[in-house]
Amino acid sequence: MTEIGVGILGFGTVGAGVAKGLLENGDVLRERTGLDIRLVRVADLDTTTDRGVALPPGTLVSDARATIHDPAVNVVVELIGGTGVAKTFVREALEAGKPVVTANKKLLAECGAELFALASERGVDLFFGASVGGGIPVIRSLRDGLAGARVKTIYGILNGTCNYILSAMEKDGGRFEDVLADAQRLGFAEADPTLDVDGFDTLHKAAILAALAHGFQPDVHSLPVRGIRGVVSAEDIEQARSLGYRIKLLAIVKSGEDGLELRVDPTLVKADGMLGSVSGVFNAAMVQSDLDDWTMYYGRGAGRLPTACTVIGDIADAARNLAAGTHRPVSMPCAAKAPKIKKIGDGVSRFYVRLSLRDAPGSLAAATAAFGENGVSIASAVQRGAKDGFATVIVLTHEAKRSAVDAALSRIRDSNASGGEPVLFGIEDV
């Protein structure tokens, strides 16, 4: 039986999960692949902390480069994260002619085109199934199952921290700051939650999905991103609930004749719909194509074992290809012409608006006039009580251009009727 040696770079949460899976489920891999896939090396600067995984003596080392170039290591697994030494090590492994498996979303989102070109040049694989959605198979589905379909739309709830916070705020009516503190205490949020709650983690994943679906490398630094910190309040969560909606942090990838909408934004979705039903730390992605209409992928988007499961699946694919003397000729498609990415103002959807208006005759009329004069049609407008001389008014629009809604809100904000900054969220009726 052909033996394939695996070297893991990074022995954190996911690295420990992959090591555990390879050690405990080696018999399953042998039965399903016909190969003896063995853990040979694990490299990490910290070789003393107990990760709860009993590695064979001599497996854990501190030298990543020695692991990459060890003749017994046939597949290199990068689980360090980031774009610093992780990129250096991935390049070094590819240049050495060794296939690489990674879960590094930031690396793929920012440097994917460069790394896939190098993998193609060296004739080796670069697998990345765990970079989006952890244990859910959305990458494989886009890459393989939908290879012959034109992808129209992708909606993704791709950050478990944000989804947990929004779910808890709805359930208990808590403030963002209090729920975040609870999430940190329970281990659902990092000590520094910036990447999660400000939307950048979701943005990296959205860029990877867009690259797979539309064959180009987006510039993540130019894409619109809005997280949930300082944006989503308990009041708006309750107002959305009363209207039959939930607020979710969505990755949105929508193609049209006038370009591609690619952004991350808190968005209202139907509470009884498939996306609205995704709660807690769970992730989901809904994909619409011309051949298969809507499909949905749901599960745990992070964590030691769910993510490790996807990584090990990629290791198995890389091992099969090595044993067969082949590789995937194109790991990520490259379109002849990259699609035009729409500016945020060019996006079209329905909108939720919360206004604070002076509780006086003519205030609501002035607001509705501002919408009408900018070509925005109102589906409903409901007053939700008054306090200190100002009334809360919830407006739902019909489909409109974001720039038109922004123009209307600018006029309302500057009017004598306004009592505060309007709140705006898109609505996606899936």
N, C-alpha and C positions, 0 to 999 in steps of 0.2 A: 504494500500500500504506500502510495506517495506521501511523504511527510512534508508539510508546509509549516515553517516556523513563523511565529508572530512576535513582533516587538512593539510594545506600547510605550509611547512617550507621554508622560503625565499620569500620575497615580492619585488623582483627586476622586471626586464622587463618581464620575462616569468611568474613569480608568479602572477604579476598583471594581465597578460593576462588570466591565468587560472581562477583567481578569477572572472574576468569580464565575462568570458564565462559561468562559473557555475551559476552566478547570473542572467545573461540575457537570457540564453538558457536552464534554468531548465525545462521549459515546453517541449522542444524538447527531452531532456533526459528522461523525464517521459514517453512520448509517445513511444519512441523507446526501452526503457529498461523495462518498467513496474515498475520502482523503483523511489522512491523519493530521488534523490541524492542531498544532501544539503551541502553547504559550512558552516562549523561549526567554524573553527579556522584558523587564519593566524598568523604565528609566524615570527617575524623579530626583530633584535636588534633596528632598526630604526622604531619607531612607530609614527613619526611626519611628515615625508616628504609626500607630496601629490603625489600619483602615478596615479591620474586621475581615480580612481575606488572608488566609494562610498560603503564602507563596512557597514553592519549592526552594530549598536553600540555593543561594547564588543567583536567583532570578532577578531580584531587585538591585539595581545599580544606580549610580548618580550620573553616569556619562551617557548623554543622549546620542552623541556622535558615534561613540563606540557601538551603541545599540543599532544605529542605522547601518553601520558598515560591518556588523557581525555577519559572517558567512552563513550562520544558522538562521538568521532572520530573513525571511522571504517577503513578508508583508509588514509594512510600517503603519502603525495606528497613531495618529496625532490627536491628542486630547489635552493639549496645553491651553489652547485658546488664545485669542488676540491675533495681532498681525506683526508681532515682534519676532522673538526667537521661533515661534511656531512656523512662520513663513520661511524662515531660514532653514529649519529642519525639513519641512515639506519639500522645498526646492532641492535640498541635498539628497533626500531619499529618491526623488524622481530622477535627478541627474545620475544617481547610482543605478538606475534601471529597476527600482523596486516600486511596486504598486503601493499607493497610499490610501488609507481610509481615514476620514476626518469627520468630526461633528462641529467643526469650527465655522459658524455662520458669519461672523465678522470677516474672517479671512476670505471666505468664498464670495461674500457680497462685495468686498472691496478689491480683491486681487484675483478673482476667479478666472478671468480671461487669460491673464498671464500664466497662471498655474496649469490651466487646461491646455494651453498651447505648448507648454513644456512637457506635459504628460504625453501629448500627441507626438511631439518631436522624438521623445525617448521610447515611444511605443509601449507605455505602461498605463495602468488604470489609476484613476483618481475617483474614489467613491465618496459620497457625502450624504447618504440617506438620512442620517441623524441630525443634519444641520438645521432642519425645519421640522417642528412638530415632534421631536423626540421619538416616541414609540409609534407614531401614526405613519402609515405608508404613503404620504402624499407625494414625496419625491419620486418613489418608484412608480407611482401611478401616472404622474406627468411624464416621466422619462420613458416608460415602457407601455403601460396600459393605454395611454392616450397618444401614443406616438403618431398615429395616423389621423388624429382629429385636430381641428382648429379650436384652440381654447379661447372662449369669449370672455369669461368672467371668473375671477377667483375672489372669494371672501374668506378671510382667515382670522380666527381667534387663536393667536399664536403665542401668547404670553400668559402663563399660568398665574404669575404673581398679580398681574392686572385683573385677570378674570376672577381670581379669588377676592380681591379687594372690592370690585364692583358687585359681586354676588353678596358679600358680607354687608356692604353698605345698604343694599336693597333689603336684605333680610332683617337687619337690626336697626336700620336708620342711622347708623353711625357716621361720624365725620371721617373724611379721608385719612387725616393724620392719626386718629385713634386706631382705625382698622389696619393701616400700614404697620403701626407699632405691634399690633397683635400678629400680623403676618410675619414680621421679623422674629418675634418670640417663638412662633411655631415652626420656623425654618422655611416658610414659603416665600420670604423676601430676603434679599441680601442686606448686609449692614449699610452698604451704599446702594440704594435701589434705583439710581439714576437711569441706567440703561433700560430697565424694565418700565418704570412708571412714566418716564418721559418719552417712551415710544421707540427708542432706537433699536432695541432688541427685535421688536416686531418689524421695524423697517428693514433690517438686514435680511430677515426671513422673507419679507415681501419681495425684496430685490432678487433673491435666489429663485423664488417661484416665477417671477416675471422673466428671468433669464431662461429658465427651462421652457416656459410656455411660449415665449416670443423670440428666443434666439439672439439675445444681445445682453451686454453687460451694462446695466444702468449705473449712473454716477450717484451713489447713495447720498453724497454730500449735497446734491442739488434737489433732492426729493422732499415734498412736503411731509412734515411729521408733526403730530400733536399728540401728546400723551394724556394721561388722566390727572396728573398732579396740578392742582390749581385750576382745573378745567371742569371736571365732573363733580357736582355737588350733590349732597343728599336731597336737596330740593328738586333738582332736575331728575334724579333717579325716581323720586316719588311722582313727579308730574308725568314722566314717561310711563310709569307703571299704570297710572290712572287712565292713560290713553291706550293701554294694551301693548306697550313696548317695553323693551329693556335697552339699556345703554351698554354697548360692548366696544372694546378697543379693537377696531377692525383693520386688517391689512386689506386694501382694496386694489385689485388689478382688473380694469375693465377696458376692453378694446372696442374701438368704434372706427367709423370711416375717417373721422377727423383726428385720430391719434389714440394714444394709450393713457388711461388714467391710472396713476400709480402713486399711492399715498397711504399714510396711516393716520386714522382719526377716530375719536370716540363717535359712535354712530348708533342711532336708534334702529333696532330690528324687532320684528314681531315677537312678543313674549311667548306665544304658543307655537312659534316656528322652530325649525331645526337649530338655527344658530342661537335663538333666544333661550333654548333649553339647555345650552352648554353652561354649566355652572362650576364654581369652585376652581380647582387648579387644572381642570381639563382643557384641552385644545380641540379645535375642529377646523377643517378646511372644506369649503364647498366649491366645486369646480363645475363650470358649465362649458360644454363643448358643442360643436355643430353636429356631432354624430351621437353623442351619449347623453345629451341634455345635462341634467344635474346629477352629480355624485357627491357623496360626503364622506369624509375621513375623520374619525373621532377617537380620542383616547388621551392618555397621559402624555403631555407634551414635554415633560422633563422628568428628572429623577434618575437615580442610579440604574435601576434595572430596565425600565422602559426604553431609555436611550441606549443602554448597553445592548438590548435585544436587536435594535436596528443596526448598530455598529457591527455586531457579530454576523448579521445577515450580509452586510457588505464584505466582511472578511471572507465569508464563504464564497461569495461571487468572485472576489479577487483570487482566491485559492483555486477555484475551478478553472479560471482563465489561465493561471500560471501552469496548472497541470496539463492544460490543453495546448499550451504554447501560443495563446492568443490574448487579445485585450479588446476592450470596447473601442472601436475606431473613433467614435466621437462621444465623449462623456457629457458634454453640454452642447446643444445645437448652436450653430452660428448662422443667423439670418444674413441674406445678401445685403439687406438694408435694414438698419435699426429703425423701429417705429418712432414716430414723434411722440414725446411725452407731453401731455397737456399741462398747461399752467393751472394752478389751483382754481383760478377764477373761471376757467373754461369747463369745469366739471358740471354735469347736470344731474340733479336728483331732486327729491322732495326734501323739505327742510322743516325742522322744529326750531322755533324761536321763542325765547322767553323775554318779555318786555316788562320793564317797570315804567308805568305811565302815570302822569299826574291824574289824580281822581277828580277830574273836572270835565265839564261839557266840551266836546270837540277834540279831546286828546286821542281817543281811539280813531276818530275820523281822520285826524292828521296822520296817524300811523298807517292806516289802511291806504290812504292816498299816496303815501310814499312808496308803498309796495306797488300799487297800480301804475304809478308814473314811471316805474322802472321795469314794467313788464312782468311783474311777479303776481301770479294768481293765488289768492288765499283760498284754501280748502275749508278751514275753520279757524275761528278766533274765540277764545273762551276766557272770561275774567275769573281769576281764582282768588278773589278776596282783596281787601285793601288794608293798608296800615300806614299810619303817619302821613296820610294825604296822598299816597301812591298806591296804585292797583297793579297786581301781577296779571299779565295777559299772555296766554299761550297761543301762539299762532302756528298752524301747520299749513304749509304751502303745497300747491301742485308742483309738478316738475318745473324747475327753473335753473338758469345758469347761476353758478355761485357768485359771479361778479355782479349780477343784477341784484341778488339778495344783499350782498355787501353794500352796494350803493344805496339801497333802500334803508338799511340799518344805519349807515353813515348819516343819512338825512334825518332819521328819527333821533339818533344820538345827539345831533346838534340842535334839535328843536326844543321849544319851551315845554313840550309835553313829556320829555324824557326825564326819568328819575334815576337813571343808572345805566351801566353798560349792558347792552343786549347780549343774550346768550344764544349761540347758534350751534346746532348739530345737524348733520345730514341724516336722512332716513333711507334705508335700503330695504325695500319690500321684496324679500326673496320668496 
